[in-house]
Each structure stands twice: as structure tokens, then as C-alpha cells.
Amino acid sequence: MPHADIMIVDDTPENLKILVGVLKEEGYKVRAVLSGQMALTAVQAAVPDLILLDINMPGMNGYEVCGQLKADPQLQHIPVIFISALAGEVDLARLAEAGAVDYIGKPFRFDEVLRKVADYLQT
């Protein structure tokens, strides 16, 4: 689904730069934000087709952001894929409880990122 609008939320600018580059190269429209609060504001301005959301961020973590998105009838349909350096320690039950559809571990494997993004944009 090229030209889909993807929002990436991560407090690490280097992670944003990497993901923005990979996804833009595939033809996606990409918006990057540095915090959960910024994401909640940005999603109100323009609803993305998919969100890549870091779990561990200062202030508001990914679980809290995802919970707020899923509590909003206007936004609950957006697929959220968590991104985390805690790949082996991600609590899959908590992930599902928050409303996320999947997660991607860091460091990023670009083939995995592109495959999962494409898969969830088609559903």
C-alpha cells in the first residue's frame, strides 16, 4: 500500500532517522514524532494509516499512548506496532491488552519492518 501514511513515535532521533529513511524509500508518507504526547496531538491533526510506537519513552510510554488511541472511537482502528529494544522481554499479553497488533525488535531488521508494515496496511 504505497503512499500510506505512517507515524513513527520514538524518543531516539537516530531510530526515527533510520525508520523514516527505510519507509520513505518504499514510497510511504512518514511522520516522525519524539514523544507520546506529541503523537496524540499529531494523530488528531491527521489520522495515520499505521503507527510504529516505541514502548519505553520518558513521560508517557507506548502502552499509555496505545491505550489512549484505542479508547478513542475515531482512532481505535489504527494498527499499532510496538518497537522495542526489549525484544526478548516484550510482554505479549500486555501488548495485546494495550491494543497493539504486533511488535518489532531493535536493532531493526529492515525486511521485518517492511513485511510487517505491509501486512498490517493490507488488513
N, C-alpha and C positions, 0 to 999 in steps of 0.2 A: 504494500500500500504506500508507494512513494508519495511524497508531499504531505504525509500525515504529520500532524503537529505533536511533537513530543516535548514534554517538560522534564528537565533533569534537576533534581534537588540534591545538592551535596555541599557541605561546608568546606571542602577542599578544592580550591581553584584548579589544581592540576588534574584532578579526576574529571571535573567539568570540561576542561580543555580536551582531554583525551576522548571522552564520550561525544562531545559536540562534533569533533573532527570526524570520528568514525561514522556517526549517523548522518551528518551533512553530506559526506562523500557518497552515501547511499541514496541521497535525494530527499531526506526527511527535513521538515522545518523543525528547528530545535531552539528551545528557550532554556536558558540555564539560570538557576537562582541558588543563592548561597545559604538560605535558611528555610525552616518550616513555615515561619510566619510570612516570609516573602512569597513562598509558594501558595499559601492560602489566599493572599492578596492577588497574586498574578492569575490564579485559576478563575477568580471572579471576573477579571477583565476579559479573558479569552479562555474558554474551556479547551484543554488539550485532548488529543485522542488517546494518549497514554502518558503515564508518569513513571519515571525511574527515580526512586526515592531512597536516599541513604537512611539507614536505621539510626546510627549513632551521630547525633548532631547536638551541639550545645543549645540550651533554651528549650526548644520543642523537638523531641525526637521523632523518628519516622513513624513509629506506632501511633503517636498522638496525632500527627498530621493525617495519616491514613484514616484514623478513626473519625476525625472531623470531616474528611471528604466523604466517607461512606455514610455519615449521618445526614448529609445534605441531599435531598431528593434530586436536585439539579446536577449533582456531581457524582453520585454513587455509582454510576455506570462506567466511570473511567477506570480502565485496568491500571493497577498499581503494581509495579515490580520493584521489590526492595533490592537495594545494593548494599553489600556489607563485606567488611574485611573479616568478619566472624563466620565465614562460610561453613566451617565445621561445627560451629556452635549456634547457628541460627535455630531458634525455637520454631519449628514448623507449625505447631499448634497455635502459638501466639501470632505468627504471620497470618495464618488463615483467619483467626479470630479478629484481627485488625482489618481484614478485608482485602489483603494483597493476594494477587493471583500466583506469584512466584517470587524467586529471588535470584540474584546474580552475585557471585562472589568476586572479591577483589584479591589479587590483581585481576583485571578484566581479561577474559579470553574473547577477542572480537567476534569470532564465529558464534560463540554462545550468545553474546549480546545481540547480534543481528538476527539470529534464529529466533530467540525469544521475543524480541520486539515484533518481528514479522508475524509470528504465531499469534500473539495476543491482539494485534491490529486486525487480523482476519476474523476474529470471533465476534 
